[in-house]
Amino acid sequence: MLQSITVSASPAAVLLYCKSQQAHHAVNITDRSSKPEIISAALELTDHQAATIERLQQQQRILWATLAALTAWALL
């Protein structure tokens, strides 16, 4: 589960830092980084973001259902 993503840029490099509960993962993209390394880092970051979005959407559905149940209970 992704907790934070930090992207810091300098003229020579971009650092992608993904912090999760299990491990910290940093990918340093420089001018010398190969195309597969850049693509791999971008895909990994995108996968983390997609998982976070899915988790948040599930939590939102649960909250809406809870609100609906509480509203129905309050009306009775």
C-alpha positions in Angstrom: 0.0 0.0 0.0 1.5 3.3 -1.1 1.7 6.0 1.5 3.6 8.7 -0.3 5.3 9.5 -3.5 8.0 12.2 -3.7 9.3 13.4 -7.0 12.3 15.7 -6.8 13.9 17.1 -9.9 17.2 18.6 -10.6 18.8 19.5 -13.9 20.7 16.1 -13.9 18.3 13.7 -12.3 14.8 12.9 -11.2 14.2 10.8 -8.1 11.1 8.8 -7.7 10.6 7.8 -4.1 7.8 5.4 -3.2 7.2 4.7 0.5 5.1 1.8 1.4 4.4 0.0 4.7 6.6 -2.9 3.7 9.6 -1.2 2.1 11.0 2.0 0.7 11.9 2.1 -2.9 13.7 4.8 -4.7 14.5 5.0 -8.4 17.0 7.6 -9.5 16.5 8.5 -13.2 19.5 10.3 -14.7 20.6 11.4 -18.1 22.4 8.0 -18.4 19.3 5.9 -17.4 18.3 3.5 -20.1 14.9 3.6 -21.8 13.8 0.3 -20.2 14.8 1.6 -16.7 12.8 4.8 -17.2 9.8 2.9 -18.5 10.0 0.3 -15.7 10.1 3.1 -13.0 7.2 4.9 -14.6 5.1 1.7 -14.8 5.9 0.8 -11.2 4.8 4.3 -10.1 1.6 4.0 -12.2 0.9 0.6 -10.7 1.2 2.0 -7.1 -1.1 4.9 -8.0 -3.7 2.6 -9.6 -3.7 0.4 -6.5 -4.1 3.5 -4.2 -7.0 4.8 -6.3 -8.7 1.4 -6.2 -8.3 1.2 -2.5 -9.7 4.7 -2.0 -12.7 4.0 -4.3 -13.5 0.9 -2.3 -13.4 2.9 1.0 -15.6 5.5 -0.6 -18.2 2.9 -1.6 -18.2 1.6 2.0 -18.6 5.0 3.4 -21.6 5.8 1.1 -23.2 2.5 2.0 -22.7 3.3 5.7 -24.2 6.7 5.2 -27.2 5.2 3.4 -27.7 2.7 6.2 -27.5 5.3 8.9 -29.8 7.6 7.1 -32.4 4.9 6.6 -32.1 3.9 10.3 -32.5 7.6 11.3 -35.7 7.8 9.3 -37.3 4.8 11.0 
